[in-house]
Amino acid sequence: MLLEEKTSQEQAFEPLIVAFCCNWCSYAGADLAGTSRLQYPANVKIIKVPCSCRVNPNFVLRAFQKGADGVVIAGCHPGDCHYSTGNYFTRRRFTLLMNMLDFIGIEKERFTVDWISAAEGSKFAAVMNGVLEKVHKLGPNRKMRDKRWKR
Amino acid sequence: MEKIAAAVRERAKRALATGEVDRVFAWKRGEFWYDVTPAVFETADETDELLWDSFCVANLSKYLTGAVRQGFKVGVFVKGCDALAFNQLLQDNRISRENVRLFGLPCPGMVDPEKLKKAKRYRGVRAVARAGDVLALQGKHGEQQVEAPAYLYDKCLVCRHPNPVVYDELLAEPQPVRTPDSDRFALVNELEAMSAEEKFLFWQEQFDKCIRCNACRNICPACSCEKCIFDNGESGVAAKANADSCEEQFFHLIRAYHVAGRCVDCGECSRVCPAGIPLHLLNRKIIKDIQAIYGDYEAGLDPNVPAPLATYRLDDADPFDGHQKGGKK
């Protein structure tokens, strides 16, 4: 191992979490968490999407490649989708993707899907804290990292 | 099999001579005795070259997409797995049923030349004849008879549909379904039982072999998009970057995912892979999950049943609601 690499590992590990939040529920939930002054880590980078089903599996893999240690997809509760049915498709698609990531040896804990409504600011904070804690335990994601990518 | 081959040739000749179809898609001899290649026949005279033997493994259904789009009426020979592929293409609106004449061929399972090679049965062979499950390898020094099942493709050993599920006319007696020695998900189960580290090492070793030739994509009857994400130079995943294993990982995950719920498990992806990556395992993992979570569904059996990822149910399993707070119950 290179000396440089070693020292960078010894530095405190600050996980990077990418959260895809649906515009109608989870993004508003994040907003509520903010205005309610709830504590959630600054390591979470939120990407707003019109609906959780807008998230393509490519996005998830890309996020992992380009530096994310964990990825979260947050959408409206099933039944509450602004577009009526979007999150039902999310549910099927990402159930399969989650199993697939597990199948090729990516830890399941790195990828989370959760339903967070606009009124659930506290749940948003809880989910993000939970993910961060799990990813912290797992350490940096090396398995899917694009080696050209430098933090 | 030779008798059926004669009937096949005869039928193709008649179809072309009477103008029943403009083209016939079938197989002809390639360079070597084990080398059978898909071929297009346009006139009745050409059909003398047409053949049906133990190496006609190539799936012809996918070639239909281009010909049917050009407005040709095409006659095509389909084995069991090709018929599933045909149905899948039909469901994906890639071909129209009325422009295709389907000649069904019950398939006794195709012989894998690699297996013959490994068993050292390869040398000096000039031709292979077949009667039922007995292969006659005809060489310079006479004939050798071997049991066919030992040399069939792995995918043929676990075949569920040796007889075409859709056809206009069947050209031979239906074949009995083989009882496989092992479940087709046996290897998937084995992999699932490994630890994350082991699984990762296994797949990384496999993906590292990938040369990004796109053969798996091109052969796949479910991969029928006219524009493919992997042809987009802007996508960043269009070609191989040698230094980066992540590109292969991305390619293979997305390739398998794009055919999720539409893969007919014909196993062609693994067969054509020049690097020998067991790609079908990724597809089978998805098939297994779909069957376990969303109930029995087999792609290609019935084009009118919606694909599992194109539909949903209100009471689908929800692996994500660990918190059980809020939302409609």
Chai-1 contact restraints between the chains, C-beta under 6 A:
chainA,res_idxA,chainB,res_idxB,connection_type,confidence,min_distance_angstrom,max_distance_angstrom,comment,restraint_id
A,P57,B,Y257,contact,1.0,0.0,6.0,A-B,restraint_1
A,L61,B,F250,contact,1.0,0.0,6.0,A-B,restraint_2
A,Q65,B,C246,contact,1.0,0.0,6.0,A-B,restraint_3
A,H77,B,G327,contact,1.0,0.0,6.0,A-B,restraint_4
A,G79,B,K328,contact,1.0,0.0,6.0,A-B,restraint_5
A,Y88,B,Y312,contact,1.0,0.0,6.0,A-B,restraint_6
A,F89,B,Y312,contact,1.0,0.0,6.0,A-B,restraint_7
A,R91,B,D316,contact,1.0,0.0,6.0,A-B,restraint_8
A,R92,B,L309,contact,1.0,0.0,6.0,A-B,restraint_9
A,R92,B,Y312,contact,1.0,0.0,6.0,A-B,restraint_10
A,T95,B,P319,contact,1.0,0.0,6.0,A-B,restraint_11
A,L96,B,A260,contact,1.0,0.0,6.0,A-B,restraint_12
A,L96,B,I286,contact,1.0,0.0,6.0,A-B,restraint_13
A,L96,B,D289,contact,1.0,0.0,6.0,A-B,restraint_14
A,N99,B,D289,contact,1.0,0.0,6.0,A-B,restraint_15
A,F103,B,K285,contact,1.0,0.0,6.0,A-B,restraint_16
A,I104,B,W203,contact,1.0,0.0,6.0,A-B,restraint_17
A,G105,B,A196,contact,1.0,0.0,6.0,A-B,restraint_18
A,G105,B,K199,contact,1.0,0.0,6.0,A-B,restraint_19
A,G105,B,F200,contact,1.0,0.0,6.0,A-B,restraint_20
A,E107,B,A196,contact,1.0,0.0,6.0,A-B,restraint_21
A,V113,B,F320,contact,1.0,0.0,6.0,A-B,restraint_22
A,D114,B,F320,contact,1.0,0.0,6.0,A-B,restraint_23
A,W115,B,G327,contact,1.0,0.0,6.0,A-B,restraint_24
A,S117,B,G326,contact,1.0,0.0,6.0,A-B,restraint_25
A,E120,B,G326,contact,1.0,0.0,6.0,A-B,restraint_26
A,K123,B,K325,contact,1.0,0.0,6.0,A-B,restraint_27
A,K143,B,F200,contact,1.0,0.0,6.0,A-B,restraint_28
A,M144,B,C246,contact,1.0,0.0,6.0,A-B,restraint_29
A,D146,B,D244,contact,1.0,0.0,6.0,A-B,restraint_30
A,D146,B,C246,contact,1.0,0.0,6.0,A-B,restraint_31
A,K147,B,D244,contact,1.0,0.0,6.0,A-B,restraint_32
